[in-house]
């Protein structure tokens, strides 16, 4: 992983933590993410239209992969909203971030996507995973199956599957764009993010429109600033992630280093929200940081 990729992901981490704090203030829902995706679309649209992209030069394969990525995104957003509603964010967020680290490594290895990981990098990703597993614990005696296998477990699994899927397919699509167009990689990333957010908005619209509760939530949440700011933060953060994909030979590195949001989120929770800081949480954070160092070697 290059230093450029590290810096890009590092900056995106703070934006990612920012929109999760906004989501914590407002009860996340499909309606919340619909408005967030719509705001992201409007944010990217002017830049995407000025990118000079030749739509006829983009192969059909790109659009197929993008649609598959959007389906994984929809799974991710719906599961995230459901997970946050029926579970503690301190459990859902770390575990939802943990599983994709290993799932992405396994899928890319089995499918031959990207360069093979070194033993040290894989060990680092396992260490990051272990740290994420420990982070939600308030005390060591909570380390038991009951803590992890509850009614929220299905949503955590779907969050992880969604994250793994859209990360892999987005990296494949970015490779296509790099080959056919775009000397300016920033415009490449903004164009892709704009197209993705537009399709996510379309998909989330139908999820919301067929649910009475979500329609009510849409009316309520539309008067809040939170989903719109969250949408801009989300789009900006992921544009940086897309740019970083151009500087790695395996998207697993991106997936692992995005977990820097966990230490940032924990510190913000302790310093700003005055949340408790248990010993397992501290050990978990140290494991995440150690794993990231191992991955970068």
C-alpha positions as CSV (number, residue, x, y, z in Angstrom):
1,X,0.0,0.0,0.0
2,X,1.5,3.3,-1.1
3,X,1.8,6.4,1.2
4,X,-0.6,8.2,-1.1
5,X,-3.3,5.6,-0.6
6,X,-2.7,5.7,3.2
7,X,-3.2,9.5,3.3
8,X,-6.4,9.3,1.2
9,X,-7.9,6.6,3.3
10,X,-6.8,8.4,6.5
11,X,-8.6,11.6,5.5
12,X,-11.7,9.7,4.5
13,X,-11.8,8.0,7.9
14,X,-12.6,11.3,9.7
15,X,-15.4,12.0,7.2
16,X,-16.7,8.5,7.7
17,X,-16.7,9.0,11.5
18,X,-18.4,12.3,11.0
19,X,-21.4,11.0,9.2
20,X,-21.8,8.1,11.6
21,X,-22.0,10.6,14.4
22,X,-24.8,12.4,12.5
23,X,-26.5,9.0,12.0
24,X,-26.2,8.4,15.7
25,X,-28.2,11.6,16.5
26,X,-31.0,10.7,14.1
27,X,-32.3,7.2,14.2
28,X,-30.9,5.7,10.9
29,X,-33.5,4.4,8.4
30,X,-34.0,3.7,4.8
31,X,-35.4,7.2,4.5
32,X,-32.3,8.7,6.1
33,X,-30.1,7.0,3.6
34,X,-32.4,7.9,0.7
35,X,-31.9,11.6,1.5
36,X,-28.2,11.1,2.1
37,X,-27.7,9.4,-1.3
38,X,-29.8,12.2,-2.9
39,X,-27.6,14.8,-1.3
40,X,-24.5,12.9,-2.5
41,X,-25.8,12.8,-6.0
42,X,-26.4,16.6,-6.1
43,X,-23.0,17.2,-4.6
44,X,-21.2,15.1,-7.3
45,X,-23.5,16.0,-10.3
46,X,-21.8,19.3,-11.4
47,X,-18.4,17.8,-11.3
48,X,-19.5,14.6,-13.1
49,X,-21.1,16.6,-15.9
50,X,-17.9,18.6,-16.3
51,X,-15.7,15.5,-16.3
52,X,-15.9,15.3,-20.1
53,X,-16.5,11.5,-20.0
54,X,-17.5,9.8,-23.2
55,X,-20.4,7.6,-22.1
56,X,-20.3,5.7,-25.4
57,X,-16.7,4.7,-24.6
58,X,-17.7,3.0,-21.4
59,X,-18.3,-0.8,-22.0
60,X,-21.4,-2.6,-20.9
61,X,-19.4,-4.6,-18.4
62,X,-18.8,-1.4,-16.4
63,X,-22.6,-0.8,-16.0
64,X,-23.2,-4.4,-15.1
65,X,-20.6,-4.3,-12.4
66,X,-22.0,-1.0,-11.1
67,X,-25.5,-2.4,-10.8
68,X,-24.2,-5.4,-8.9
69,X,-22.3,-3.0,-6.6
70,X,-25.5,-0.9,-6.1
71,X,-27.4,-4.0,-5.0
72,X,-24.7,-4.7,-2.4
73,X,-24.9,-1.0,-1.3
74,X,-28.7,-1.3,-0.9
75,X,-28.2,-4.4,1.3
76,X,-25.6,-2.5,3.3
77,X,-27.7,0.6,3.9
78,X,-30.9,-1.3,4.8
79,X,-29.0,-3.7,7.1
80,X,-27.2,-0.8,8.7
81,X,-30.4,1.1,9.5
82,X,-32.0,-2.1,10.9
83,X,-28.9,-3.0,12.8
84,X,-28.7,0.4,14.5
85,X,-32.4,0.3,15.4
86,X,-32.3,-3.1,17.1
87,X,-28.8,-3.1,18.4
88,X,-26.2,-1.0,20.2
89,X,-24.0,1.0,17.8
90,X,-21.0,0.1,19.9
91,X,-21.6,-3.5,18.9
92,X,-23.0,-3.1,15.3
93,X,-20.4,-0.7,14.0
94,X,-17.2,-2.6,15.0
95,X,-18.5,-6.0,14.1
96,X,-19.9,-4.7,10.8
97,X,-16.5,-3.3,10.0
98,X,-14.6,-6.4,11.2
99,X,-16.0,-9.2,9.0
100,X,-15.4,-7.4,5.6
101,X,-11.7,-7.3,6.4
102,X,-11.5,-11.1,6.3
103,X,-14.3,-11.6,3.8
104,X,-12.6,-9.3,1.2
105,X,-9.3,-11.1,1.7
106,X,-10.9,-14.5,1.2
107,X,-13.0,-13.6,-1.8
108,X,-10.2,-11.8,-3.6
109,X,-7.8,-14.7,-2.9
110,X,-10.3,-17.4,-4.1
111,X,-11.3,-15.4,-7.2
112,X,-7.7,-14.2,-8.1
113,X,-8.5,-10.5,-7.8
114,X,-5.5,-8.3,-7.4
115,X,-2.0,-9.3,-6.2
116,X,-1.6,-12.0,-3.6
117,X,-1.3,-10.8,-0.1
118,X,1.9,-11.4,1.9
119,X,1.7,-13.6,5.0
120,X,2.4,-10.5,7.1
121,X,-0.4,-8.5,5.5
122,X,-2.9,-11.4,6.0
123,X,-1.8,-11.8,9.6
124,X,-2.3,-8.0,10.1
125,X,-5.8,-8.3,8.7
126,X,-6.6,-11.1,11.1
127,X,-5.2,-8.9,14.0
128,X,-7.5,-6.1,12.8
129,X,-10.4,-8.5,12.8
130,X,-9.6,-9.6,16.4
131,X,-9.4,-6.1,17.6
132,X,-12.8,-5.3,16.1
133,X,-14.3,-8.4,17.8
134,X,-12.9,-7.3,21.2
135,X,-13.9,-3.6,20.9
136,X,-17.6,-3.9,21.8
137,X,-16.9,-5.6,25.1
138,X,-17.4,-3.6,28.3
139,X,-15.7,-6.3,30.4
140,X,-13.8,-9.5,29.7
141,X,-16.6,-11.8,31.0
142,X,-18.8,-10.5,28.2
143,X,-16.6,-12.4,25.7
144,X,-19.0,-15.2,25.0
145,X,-21.2,-16.4,22.1
146,X,-24.3,-14.8,23.5
147,X,-22.7,-11.4,23.1
148,X,-22.2,-11.8,19.3
149,X,-25.1,-14.1,18.4
150,X,-28.3,-12.1,19.1
151,X,-31.2,-10.7,17.1
152,X,-28.9,-8.1,15.6
153,X,-26.4,-10.8,14.2
154,X,-28.2,-11.2,10.9
155,X,-28.0,-7.5,10.2
156,X,-24.3,-7.4,11.1
157,X,-23.8,-10.3,8.7
158,X,-25.7,-8.5,5.9
159,X,-23.7,-5.2,6.6
160,X,-20.5,-7.2,6.2
161,X,-21.7,-8.9,3.0
162,X,-22.8,-5.6,1.5
163,X,-19.6,-3.9,2.4
164,X,-17.5,-6.7,1.0
165,X,-19.5,-6.9,-2.2
166,X,-19.6,-3.2,-3.1
167,X,-15.9,-2.8,-2.3
168,X,-14.8,-5.6,-4.6
169,X,-17.1,-4.6,-7.5
170,X,-16.2,-0.9,-7.1
171,X,-12.5,-1.7,-7.4
172,X,-13.1,-3.7,-10.6
173,X,-15.1,-0.9,-12.1
174,X,-12.4,1.7,-11.2
175,X,-9.9,-0.5,-13.0
176,X,-12.1,-0.4,-16.1
177,X,-12.4,3.4,-16.0
178,X,-8.6,3.7,-15.5
179,X,-8.1,1.7,-18.7
180,X,-10.5,3.5,-21.0
181,X,-10.5,7.1,-19.9
182,X,-9.6,9.7,-17.3
183,X,-6.1,11.1,-17.1
184,X,-7.6,13.0,-14.1
185,X,-8.3,10.3,-11.5
186,X,-10.2,12.8,-9.3
187,X,-12.8,13.3,-12.0
188,X,-12.8,9.5,-12.5
189,X,-13.7,9.0,-8.8
190,X,-16.3,11.8,-8.7
191,X,-18.0,10.6,-11.9
192,X,-18.2,7.1,-10.4
193,X,-19.5,8.3,-7.1
194,X,-22.1,10.5,-8.8
195,X,-23.3,7.5,-10.9
196,X,-23.4,5.2,-7.9
197,X,-25.3,7.7,-5.6
198,X,-27.9,8.3,-8.4
199,X,-28.6,4.6,-8.6
200,X,-28.6,4.2,-4.9
201,X,-31.1,7.0,-4.6
202,X,-33.3,5.3,-7.2
203,X,-33.1,2.0,-5.3
204,X,-33.7,3.5,-1.9
205,X,-36.7,5.4,-3.2
206,X,-38.5,2.2,-4.0
207,X,-37.6,0.7,-0.7
208,X,-39.0,3.8,1.1
209,X,-42.1,4.2,-1.1
210,X,-43.4,0.7,-0.3
211,X,-43.1,1.1,3.5
212,X,-45.6,3.2,5.4
213,X,-43.2,3.6,8.3
214,X,-40.4,4.7,6.0
215,X,-42.7,7.2,4.3
216,X,-43.6,8.7,7.6
217,X,-39.9,8.8,8.6
218,X,-39.1,10.5,5.3
219,X,-41.5,13.3,6.1
220,X,-39.9,13.7,9.5
221,X,-36.3,13.4,8.6
222,X,-36.5,15.7,5.5
223,X,-36.7,18.7,7.9
224,X,-33.4,17.8,9.5
225,X,-30.0,18.9,8.2
226,X,-28.4,15.6,9.3
227,X,-29.1,13.3,6.2
228,X,-27.9,16.0,3.8
229,X,-24.7,16.7,5.6
230,X,-24.2,12.9,6.0
231,X,-24.7,12.4,2.3
232,X,-22.0,15.0,1.4
233,X,-19.6,13.5,4.0
234,X,-20.3,9.9,2.7
235,X,-19.7,10.9,-0.9
236,X,-16.6,12.8,-0.1
237,X,-15.2,10.1,2.0
238,X,-15.8,7.4,-0.6
239,X,-14.4,9.5,-3.4
240,X,-11.1,9.5,-1.4
241,X,-11.4,5.7,-1.0
242,X,-12.0,5.3,-4.8
243,X,-8.9,7.4,-5.5
244,X,-6.9,5.3,-3.1
245,X,-7.9,2.2,-5.1
246,X,-5.7,3.5,-7.9
247,X,-2.7,3.2,-5.6
248,X,-2.9,-0.4,-4.3
249,X,-2.5,-3.7,-6.0
250,X,-5.2,-5.4,-3.9
251,X,-8.4,-3.8,-2.6
252,X,-7.9,-5.8,0.7
253,X,-5.5,-3.1,1.8
254,X,-8.2,-0.4,1.4
255,X,-10.7,-2.5,3.3
256,X,-8.2,-3.0,6.2
257,X,-7.1,0.6,6.5
258,X,-10.7,1.9,6.5
259,X,-10.8,0.4,10.0
260,X,-8.8,3.4,11.2
261,X,-12.3,4.9,11.6
262,X,-12.7,2.7,14.7
263,X,-9.9,4.3,16.8
264,X,-11.1,7.7,15.6
265,X,-14.7,6.9,16.4
266,X,-13.8,5.6,19.9
267,X,-11.7,8.7,20.7
268,X,-14.5,10.9,19.6
269,X,-17.0,8.9,21.6
270,X,-14.9,9.2,24.8
271,X,-13.9,12.8,24.4
272,X,-17.1,14.3,22.9
273,X,-19.9,12.1,23.9
274,X,-18.3,11.1,27.3
275,X,-18.7,7.4,26.6
276,X,-17.0,4.9,28.9
277,X,-13.7,3.5,27.9
278,X,-13.3,-0.1,29.0
279,X,-10.1,-2.1,29.1
280,X,-11.3,-4.5,26.3
281,X,-12.0,-1.5,24.1
282,X,-8.5,-0.1,24.6
283,X,-7.0,-3.5,23.9
284,X,-9.2,-3.8,20.8
285,X,-8.0,-0.5,19.5
286,X,-4.4,-1.4,20.1
287,X,-4.9,-4.6,18.2
288,X,-6.5,-2.7,15.3
289,X,-3.5,-0.3,15.2
290,X,-1.0,-3.1,15.4
291,X,-2.8,-5.0,12.6
292,X,-2.7,-2.0,10.4
293,X,1.0,-1.6,10.9
294,X,1.6,-5.3,10.1
295,X,-0.6,-4.9,7.0
296,X,1.5,-2.0,5.7
297,X,4.8,-3.7,6.1
